[in-house]
Amino acid sequence: MNIIEWEPALSIGVDVVDEQHKGLVDMINAAYTLASEESNPMQVNRLLAQMGRYAVLHFSTEEQLMKQAGYAGMEEHKAIHAKFTKQVSDFACDGSQDRPLAVFVFLSTWLKEHIMGMDREYAVEVREMLESKS
Ligand SMILES: [Fe+2]
């Protein structure tokens, strides 16, 4: 069972980013499943590896768009992205039993605070930049 489905209310209005954010929703559901069932550390590590790959691709997409738009808050935003990446590697070194739940809470909080917060701020300027090009 999925705990969350992607919905238009989660859109930041930049198609390429929305598509990638759907991948984050999938990972929230995967973390939820691992937290609610008996999971082994290998499954959790697999999800963390996926989160790491996601971070590389997704953050570079966002940061490129911010750069193209000349977004003034880019450095601050990049620093928050770096914290996500650091947290993922910290989880990978953590052997505690409640890791799946911690990953689930971490990703859910990221959706609520980062995607629904900071990402919306840069999206305004990125949309303007993309519209001016089309
Ligand atoms: Fe972001």
Backbone and ligand atoms as CSV (ligand in chain L), in Angstrom:
chain,resi,resn,atom,element,x,y,z
A,1,MET,N,N,0.832,-1.203,0.000
A,1,MET,CA,C,0.000,0.000,0.000
A,1,MET,C,C,0.871,1.260,0.000
A,2,ASN,N,N,0.480,2.201,-0.818
A,2,ASN,CA,C,1.213,3.470,-0.836
A,2,ASN,C,C,0.685,4.407,0.242
A,3,ILE,N,N,1.595,5.045,0.932
A,3,ILE,CA,C,1.204,6.011,1.966
A,3,ILE,C,C,0.937,7.381,1.340
A,4,ILE,N,N,1.520,7.605,0.166
A,4,ILE,CA,C,1.342,8.903,-0.507
A,4,ILE,C,C,1.321,8.691,-2.016
A,5,GLU,N,N,0.490,9.460,-2.704
A,5,GLU,CA,C,0.473,9.464,-4.170
A,5,GLU,C,C,0.865,10.864,-4.623
A,6,TRP,N,N,1.573,10.923,-5.737
A,6,TRP,CA,C,1.884,12.246,-6.281
A,6,TRP,C,C,0.591,12.901,-6.725
A,7,GLU,N,N,0.438,14.176,-6.466
A,7,GLU,CA,C,-0.782,14.882,-6.877
A,7,GLU,C,C,-0.394,16.274,-7.373
A,8,PRO,N,N,-1.267,16.894,-8.187
A,8,PRO,CA,C,-0.930,18.198,-8.758
A,8,PRO,C,C,-0.559,19.252,-7.702
A,9,ALA,N,N,-1.088,19.122,-6.497
A,9,ALA,CA,C,-0.754,20.096,-5.443
A,9,ALA,C,C,0.741,20.072,-5.112
A,10,LEU,N,N,1.430,18.990,-5.477
A,10,LEU,CA,C,2.868,18.895,-5.202
A,10,LEU,C,C,3.705,19.535,-6.316
A,11,SER,N,N,3.043,19.906,-7.402
A,11,SER,CA,C,3.774,20.466,-8.543
A,11,SER,C,C,4.392,21.824,-8.196
A,12,ILE,N,N,5.613,22.041,-8.709
A,12,ILE,CA,C,6.206,23.373,-8.562
A,12,ILE,C,C,6.134,24.122,-9.899
A,13,GLY,N,N,5.504,23.497,-10.897
A,13,GLY,CA,C,5.280,24.174,-12.176
A,13,GLY,C,C,6.453,24.123,-13.137
A,14,VAL,N,N,7.427,23.277,-12.849
A,14,VAL,CA,C,8.558,23.075,-13.762
A,14,VAL,C,C,8.560,21.574,-14.087
A,15,ASP,N,N,8.180,21.253,-15.327
A,15,ASP,CA,C,7.894,19.850,-15.673
A,15,ASP,C,C,9.026,18.872,-15.354
A,16,VAL,N,N,10.233,19.219,-15.770
A,16,VAL,CA,C,11.346,18.284,-15.581
A,16,VAL,C,C,11.569,18.006,-14.089
A,17,VAL,N,N,11.370,19.023,-13.270
A,17,VAL,CA,C,11.564,18.861,-11.821
A,17,VAL,C,C,10.406,18.062,-11.224
A,18,ASP,N,N,9.192,18.355,-11.673
A,18,ASP,CA,C,8.033,17.597,-11.162
A,18,ASP,C,C,8.204,16.099,-11.439
A,19,GLU,N,N,8.678,15.786,-12.640
A,19,GLU,CA,C,8.881,14.371,-12.990
A,19,GLU,C,C,9.859,13.719,-12.016
A,20,GLN,N,N,10.924,14.441,-11.699
A,20,GLN,CA,C,11.917,13.880,-10.770
A,20,GLN,C,C,11.351,13.798,-9.353
A,21,HIS,N,N,10.537,14.780,-8.976
A,21,HIS,CA,C,9.940,14.741,-7.638
A,21,HIS,C,C,9.006,13.534,-7.473
A,22,LYS,N,N,8.433,13.075,-8.588
A,22,LYS,CA,C,7.611,11.852,-8.510
A,22,LYS,C,C,8.465,10.675,-8.041
A,23,GLY,N,N,9.731,10.701,-8.430
A,23,GLY,CA,C,10.661,9.656,-7.991
A,23,GLY,C,C,10.876,9.713,-6.490
A,24,LEU,N,N,10.842,10.905,-5.932
A,24,LEU,CA,C,11.000,11.036,-4.484
A,24,LEU,C,C,9.773,10.464,-3.766
A,25,VAL,N,N,8.605,10.718,-4.347
A,25,VAL,CA,C,7.366,10.157,-3.767
A,25,VAL,C,C,7.456,8.622,-3.775
A,26,ASP,N,N,7.972,8.064,-4.869
A,26,ASP,CA,C,8.144,6.598,-4.936
A,26,ASP,C,C,9.072,6.111,-3.817
A,27,MET,N,N,10.119,6.868,-3.553
A,27,MET,CA,C,11.056,6.444,-2.511
A,27,MET,C,C,10.444,6.581,-1.109
A,28,ILE,N,N,9.566,7.558,-0.929
A,28,ILE,CA,C,8.855,7.669,0.355
A,28,ILE,C,C,8.009,6.403,0.563
A,29,ASN,N,N,7.332,5.991,-0.495
A,29,ASN,CA,C,6.517,4.775,-0.386
A,29,ASN,C,C,7.374,3.539,-0.121
A,30,ALA,N,N,8.529,3.484,-0.773
A,30,ALA,CA,C,9.434,2.352,-0.547
A,30,ALA,C,C,9.928,2.341,0.900
A,31,ALA,N,N,10.249,3.524,1.427
A,31,ALA,CA,C,10.728,3.611,2.816
A,31,ALA,C,C,9.608,3.217,3.776
A,32,TYR,N,N,8.402,3.629,3.457
A,32,TYR,CA,C,7.252,3.283,4.303
A,32,TYR,C,C,7.062,1.770,4.357
A,33,THR,N,N,7.163,1.149,3.187
A,33,THR,CA,C,7.014,-0.312,3.137
A,33,THR,C,C,8.098,-0.978,3.981
A,34,LEU,N,N,9.322,-0.500,3.863
A,34,LEU,CA,C,10.418,-1.094,4.640
A,34,LEU,C,C,10.213,-0.878,6.140
A,35,ALA,N,N,9.631,0.284,6.491
A,35,ALA,CA,C,9.431,0.588,7.912
A,35,ALA,C,C,8.272,-0.206,8.500
A,36,SER,N,N,7.299,-0.574,7.654
A,36,SER,CA,C,6.117,-1.237,8.202
A,36,SER,C,C,6.198,-2.761,8.121
A,37,GLU,N,N,7.143,-3.257,7.336
A,37,GLU,CA,C,7.314,-4.705,7.258
A,37,GLU,C,C,8.676,-5.076,7.839
A,38,GLU,N,N,8.889,-6.349,7.960
A,38,GLU,CA,C,10.217,-6.790,8.400
A,38,GLU,C,C,11.186,-6.606,7.235
A,39,SER,N,N,12.150,-5.725,7.398
A,39,SER,CA,C,13.079,-5.506,6.285
A,39,SER,C,C,14.481,-5.865,6.721
A,40,ASN,N,N,15.300,-6.255,5.744
A,40,ASN,CA,C,16.688,-6.525,6.113
A,40,ASN,C,C,17.577,-5.360,5.700
A,41,PRO,N,N,18.743,-5.250,6.322
A,41,PRO,CA,C,19.604,-4.091,6.066
A,41,PRO,C,C,19.959,-3.919,4.591
A,42,MET,N,N,20.005,-5.033,3.846
A,42,MET,CA,C,20.351,-4.927,2.428
A,42,MET,C,C,19.291,-4.158,1.641
A,43,GLN,N,N,18.040,-4.398,1.998
A,43,GLN,CA,C,16.953,-3.673,1.313
A,43,GLN,C,C,17.043,-2.181,1.603
A,44,VAL,N,N,17.360,-1.869,2.857
A,44,VAL,CA,C,17.484,-0.463,3.242
A,44,VAL,C,C,18.677,0.160,2.510
A,45,ASN,N,N,19.773,-0.590,2.428
A,45,ASN,CA,C,20.949,-0.072,1.723
A,45,ASN,C,C,20.656,0.167,0.251
A,46,ARG,N,N,19.840,-0.708,-0.329
A,46,ARG,CA,C,19.476,-0.545,-1.738
A,46,ARG,C,C,18.696,0.765,-1.929
A,47,LEU,N,N,17.780,1.029,-1.014
A,47,LEU,CA,C,17.007,2.277,-1.101
A,47,LEU,C,C,17.930,3.487,-0.916
A,48,LEU,N,N,18.865,3.377,0.012
A,48,LEU,CA,C,19.797,4.490,0.235
A,48,LEU,C,C,20.671,4.739,-0.995
A,49,ALA,N,N,21.051,3.658,-1.674
A,49,ALA,CA,C,21.844,3.817,-2.904
A,49,ALA,C,C,21.002,4.527,-3.962
A,50,GLN,N,N,19.731,4.158,-4.021
A,50,GLN,CA,C,18.818,4.813,-4.971
A,50,GLN,C,C,18.682,6.302,-4.629
A,51,MET,N,N,18.557,6.597,-3.338
A,51,MET,CA,C,18.462,8.003,-2.901
A,51,MET,C,C,19.730,8.774,-3.272
A,52,GLY,N,N,20.865,8.126,-3.160
A,52,GLY,CA,C,22.128,8.775,-3.508
A,52,GLY,C,C,22.183,9.097,-4.997
A,53,ARG,N,N,21.758,8.135,-5.836
A,53,ARG,CA,C,21.756,8.375,-7.293
A,53,ARG,C,C,20.757,9.470,-7.645
A,54,TYR,N,N,19.617,9.399,-6.969
A,54,TYR,CA,C,18.579,10.416,-7.196
A,54,TYR,C,C,19.124,11.802,-6.877
A,55,ALA,N,N,19.818,11.914,-5.766
A,55,ALA,CA,C,20.331,13.217,-5.331
A,55,ALA,C,C,21.291,13.796,-6.371
A,56,VAL,N,N,22.174,12.959,-6.903
A,56,VAL,CA,C,23.150,13.444,-7.894
A,56,VAL,C,C,22.426,14.016,-9.113
A,57,LEU,N,N,21.506,13.245,-9.658
A,57,LEU,CA,C,20.805,13.663,-10.870
A,57,LEU,C,C,19.874,14.854,-10.602
A,58,HIS,N,N,19.062,14.708,-9.576
A,58,HIS,CA,C,18.023,15.702,-9.321
A,58,HIS,C,C,18.612,17.058,-8.902
A,59,PHE,N,N,19.580,17.032,-8.021
A,59,PHE,CA,C,20.143,18.304,-7.566
A,59,PHE,C,C,20.893,18.997,-8.707
A,60,SER,N,N,21.528,18.213,-9.577
A,60,SER,CA,C,22.223,18.890,-10.673
A,60,SER,C,C,21.212,19.499,-11.635
A,61,THR,N,N,20.073,18.858,-11.838
A,61,THR,CA,C,19.020,19.454,-12.680
A,61,THR,C,C,18.563,20.778,-12.074
A,62,GLU,N,N,18.247,20.752,-10.791
A,62,GLU,CA,C,17.746,21.969,-10.137
A,62,GLU,C,C,18.795,23.079,-10.136
A,63,GLU,N,N,20.008,22.694,-9.838
A,63,GLU,CA,C,21.057,23.719,-9.709
A,63,GLU,C,C,21.396,24.341,-11.058
A,64,GLN,N,N,21.317,23.539,-12.123
A,64,GLN,CA,C,21.538,24.087,-13.471
A,64,GLN,C,C,20.447,25.099,-13.829
A,65,LEU,N,N,19.211,24.737,-13.502
A,65,LEU,CA,C,18.093,25.649,-13.799
A,65,LEU,C,C,18.220,26.948,-13.011
A,66,MET,N,N,18.610,26.823,-11.740
A,66,MET,CA,C,18.777,28.019,-10.905
A,66,MET,C,C,19.865,28.913,-11.479
A,67,LYS,N,N,20.926,28.273,-11.949
A,67,LYS,CA,C,22.049,29.029,-12.518
A,67,LYS,C,C,21.589,29.770,-13.773
A,68,GLN,N,N,20.888,29.050,-14.642
A,68,GLN,CA,C,20.391,29.673,-15.888
A,68,GLN,C,C,19.479,30.855,-15.592
A,69,ALA,N,N,18.716,30.734,-14.494
A,69,ALA,CA,C,17.764,31.794,-14.146
A,69,ALA,C,C,18.441,32.925,-13.368
A,70,GLY,N,N,19.696,32.718,-12.983
A,70,GLY,CA,C,20.399,33.724,-12.184
A,70,GLY,C,C,19.765,33.883,-10.805
A,71,TYR,N,N,19.305,32.783,-10.247
A,71,TYR,CA,C,18.595,32.813,-8.958
A,71,TYR,C,C,19.540,33.204,-7.806
A,72,ALA,N,N,19.177,34.251,-7.105
A,72,ALA,CA,C,20.055,34.793,-6.060
A,72,ALA,C,C,20.223,33.851,-4.869
A,73,GLY,N,N,19.230,32.994,-4.638
A,73,GLY,CA,C,19.304,32.105,-3.470
A,73,GLY,C,C,19.983,30.780,-3.760
A,74,MET,N,N,20.690,30.697,-4.887
A,74,MET,CA,C,21.247,29.407,-5.308
A,74,MET,C,C,22.239,28.806,-4.308
A,75,GLU,N,N,23.137,29.612,-3.792
A,75,GLU,CA,C,24.161,29.042,-2.895
A,75,GLU,C,C,23.526,28.480,-1.631
A,76,GLU,N,N,22.580,29.209,-1.091
A,76,GLU,CA,C,21.870,28.732,0.111
A,76,GLU,C,C,21.138,27.419,-0.193
A,77,HIS,N,N,20.512,27.376,-1.369
A,77,HIS,CA,C,19.761,26.178,-1.775
A,77,HIS,C,C,20.716,24.988,-1.970
A,78,LYS,N,N,21.860,25.269,-2.592
A,78,LYS,CA,C,22.839,24.199,-2.818
A,78,LYS,C,C,23.334,23.620,-1.490
A,79,ALA,N,N,23.485,24.484,-0.498
A,79,ALA,CA,C,23.957,24.025,0.816
A,79,ALA,C,C,22.947,23.057,1.444
A,80,ILE,N,N,21.665,23.318,1.225
A,80,ILE,CA,C,20.632,22.415,1.757
A,80,ILE,C,C,20.676,21.078,1.001
A,81,HIS,N,N,20.901,21.148,-0.302
A,81,HIS,CA,C,21.048,19.905,-1.078
A,81,HIS,C,C,22.215,19.074,-0.546
A,82,ALA,N,N,23.308,19.762,-0.229
A,82,ALA,CA,C,24.487,19.047,0.281
A,82,ALA,C,C,24.171,18.351,1.610
A,83,LYS,N,N,23.286,18.972,2.405
A,83,LYS,CA,C,22.891,18.349,3.682
A,83,LYS,C,C,22.106,17.062,3.438
A,84,PHE,N,N,21.281,17.069,2.408
A,84,PHE,CA,C,20.527,15.853,2.052
A,84,PHE,C,C,21.511,14.731,1.726
A,85,THR,N,N,22.472,15.051,0.864
A,85,THR,CA,C,23.455,14.054,0.436
A,85,THR,C,C,24.247,13.522,1.635
A,86,LYS,N,N,24.603,14.424,2.534
A,86,LYS,CA,C,25.362,14.012,3.734
A,86,LYS,C,C,24.502,13.083,4.604
A,87,GLN,N,N,23.237,13.433,4.746
A,87,GLN,CA,C,22.349,12.606,5.567
A,87,GLN,C,C,22.203,11.202,4.966
A,88,VAL,N,N,22.132,11.126,3.637
A,88,VAL,CA,C,22.022,9.815,2.988
A,88,VAL,C,C,23.265,8.978,3.290
A,89,SER,N,N,24.438,9.586,3.232
A,89,SER,CA,C,25.635,8.783,3.535
A,89,SER,C,C,25.730,8.466,5.023
A,90,ASP,N,N,25.222,9.338,5.881
A,90,ASP,CA,C,25.177,9.010,7.316
A,90,ASP,C,C,24.265,7.799,7.568
A,91,PHE,N,N,23.133,7.785,6.877
A,91,PHE,CA,C,22.225,6.633,7.025
A,91,PHE,C,C,22.910,5.334,6.587
A,92,ALA,N,N,23.711,5.447,5.532
A,92,ALA,CA,C,24.369,4.251,4.997
A,92,ALA,C,C,25.347,3.659,6.016
A,93,CYS,N,N,25.866,4.503,6.911
A,93,CYS,CA,C,26.826,4.032,7.929
A,93,CYS,C,C,26.138,3.654,9.237
A,94,ASP,N,N,24.849,3.865,9.298
A,94,ASP,CA,C,24.104,3.685,10.545
A,94,ASP,C,C,23.528,2.261,10.594
A,95,GLY,N,N,23.827,1.531,11.632
A,95,GLY,CA,C,23.345,0.152,11.700
A,95,GLY,C,C,22.121,-0.030,12.574
A,96,SER,N,N,21.466,1.045,12.946
A,96,SER,CA,C,20.382,0.901,13.917
A,96,SER,C,C,19.126,0.275,13.322
A,97,GLN,N,N,18.370,-0.350,14.187
A,97,GLN,CA,C,17.166,-1.096,13.805
A,97,GLN,C,C,16.077,-0.205,13.220
A,98,ASP,N,N,15.995,1.011,13.747
A,98,ASP,CA,C,14.888,1.873,13.317
A,98,ASP,C,C,15.249,2.729,12.094
A,99,ARG,N,N,16.275,2.310,11.365
A,99,ARG,CA,C,16.719,3.065,10.200
A,99,ARG,C,C,15.613,3.254,9.142
A,100,PRO,N,N,14.844,2.203,8.791
A,100,PRO,CA,C,13.795,2.420,7.779
A,100,PRO,C,C,12.815,3.518,8.182
A,101,LEU,N,N,12.441,3.550,9.446
A,101,LEU,CA,C,11.513,4.583,9.916
A,101,LEU,C,C,12.175,5.966,9.837
A,102,ALA,N,N,13.438,6.021,10.223
A,102,ALA,CA,C,14.163,7.300,10.177
A,102,ALA,C,C,14.275,7.796,8.734
A,103,VAL,N,N,14.511,6.883,7.793
A,103,VAL,CA,C,14.597,7.267,6.378
A,103,VAL,C,C,13.239,7.764,5.893
A,104,PHE,N,N,12.202,7.058,6.298
A,104,PHE,CA,C,10.844,7.468,5.910
A,104,PHE,C,C,10.531,8.882,6.430
A,105,VAL,N,N,10.823,9.128,7.686
A,105,VAL,CA,C,10.558,10.449,8.278
A,105,VAL,C,C,11.399,11.517,7.571
A,106,PHE,N,N,12.646,11.181,7.304
A,106,PHE,CA,C,13.546,12.126,6.628
A,106,PHE,C,C,13.001,12.522,5.247
A,107,LEU,N,N,12.606,11.527,4.451
A,107,LEU,CA,C,12.112,11.821,3.090
A,107,LEU,C,C,10.776,12.564,3.134
A,108,SER,N,N,9.908,12.190,4.065
A,108,SER,CA,C,8.603,12.864,4.176
A,108,SER,C,C,8.795,14.325,4.576
A,109,THR,N,N,9.720,14.554,5.488
A,109,THR,CA,C,10.000,15.925,5.928
A,109,THR,C,C,10.589,16.726,4.773
A,110,TRP,N,N,11.436,16.081,3.989
A,110,TRP,CA,C,12.036,16.748,2.823
A,110,TRP,C,C,10.938,17.181,1.839
A,111,LEU,N,N,10.000,16.313,1.607
A,111,LEU,CA,C,8.891,16.642,0.696
A,111,LEU,C,C,8.131,17.861,1.215
A,112,LYS,N,N,7.809,17.826,2.485
A,112,LYS,CA,C,6.987,18.883,3.074
A,112,LYS,C,C,7.760,20.202,3.169
A,113,GLU,N,N,8.993,20.132,3.618
A,113,GLU,CA,C,9.724,21.374,3.891
A,113,GLU,C,C,10.519,21.881,2.694
A,114,HIS,N,N,11.127,20.968,1.958
A,114,HIS,CA,C,11.986,21.427,0.851
A,114,HIS,C,C,11.186,21.592,-0.446
A,115,ILE,N,N,10.512,20.534,-0.853
A,115,ILE,CA,C,9.786,20.597,-2.135
A,115,ILE,C,C,8.623,21.586,-2.052
A,116,MET,N,N,7.917,21.557,-0.939
A,116,MET,CA,C,6.783,22.468,-0.794
A,116,MET,C,C,7.230,23.862,-0.312
A,117,GLY,N,N,8.499,23.996,-0.018
A,117,GLY,CA,C,9.001,25.269,0.497
A,117,GLY,C,C,10.032,25.902,-0.434
A,118,MET,N,N,11.314,25.576,-0.181
A,118,MET,CA,C,12.418,26.182,-0.942
A,118,MET,C,C,12.316,26.017,-2.455
A,119,ASP,N,N,11.875,24.830,-2.890
A,119,ASP,CA,C,11.804,24.589,-4.337
A,119,ASP,C,C,10.782,25.514,-5.000
A,120,ARG,N,N,9.738,25.838,-4.279
A,120,ARG,CA,C,8.729,26.748,-4.843
A,120,ARG,C,C,9.290,28.148,-5.035
A,121,GLU,N,N,10.224,28.502,-4.176
A,121,GLU,CA,C,10.810,29.844,-4.266
A,121,GLU,C,C,11.648,29.998,-5.538
A,122,TYR,N,N,12.528,29.027,-5.819
A,122,TYR,CA,C,13.336,29.172,-7.042
A,122,TYR,C,C,12.483,28.944,-8.280
A,123,ALA,N,N,11.405,28.148,-8.146
A,123,ALA,CA,C,10.578,27.787,-9.306
A,123,ALA,C,C,9.962,29.016,-9.969
A,124,VAL,N,N,9.651,30.028,-9.184
A,124,VAL,CA,C,9.054,31.239,-9.746
A,124,VAL,C,C,10.006,31.820,-10.806
A,125,GLU,N,N,11.274,31.936,-10.443
A,125,GLU,CA,C,12.239,32.543,-11.368
A,125,GLU,C,C,12.603,31.609,-12.512
A,126,VAL,N,N,12.645,30.313,-12.232
A,126,VAL,CA,C,12.961,29.356,-13.303
A,126,VAL,C,C,11.824,29.326,-14.321
A,127,ARG,N,N,10.600,29.397,-13.859
A,127,ARG,CA,C,9.453,29.437,-14.803
A,127,ARG,C,C,9.536,30.667,-15.692
A,128,GLU,N,N,9.840,31.804,-15.092
A,128,GLU,CA,C,9.965,33.039,-15.883
A,128,GLU,C,C,11.071,32.898,-16.923
A,129,MET,N,N,12.182,32.310,-16.518
A,129,MET,CA,C,13.312,32.134,-17.443
A,129,MET,C,C,12.908,31.202,-18.589
A,130,LEU,N,N,12.235,30.095,-18.268
A,130,LEU,CA,C,11.844,29.138,-19.297
A,130,LEU,C,C,10.792,29.747,-20.237
A,131,GLU,N,N,9.874,30.520,-19.654
A,131,GLU,CA,C,8.828,31.143,-20.488
A,131,GLU,C,C,9.432,32.179,-21.437
A,132,SER,N,N,10.429,32.886,-20.961
A,132,SER,CA,C,11.029,33.925,-21.815
A,132,SER,C,C,11.773,33.283,-22.981
A,133,LYS,N,N,12.155,32.044,-22.838
A,133,LYS,CA,C,12.899,31.339,-23.898
A,133,LYS,C,C,11.960,30.728,-24.933
A,134,SER,N,N,10.722,30.474,-24.533
A,134,SER,CA,C,9.819,29.752,-25.445
A,134,SER,C,C,9.032,30.695,-26.337
L,1,LIG,FE,FE,15.813,21.649,-4.205
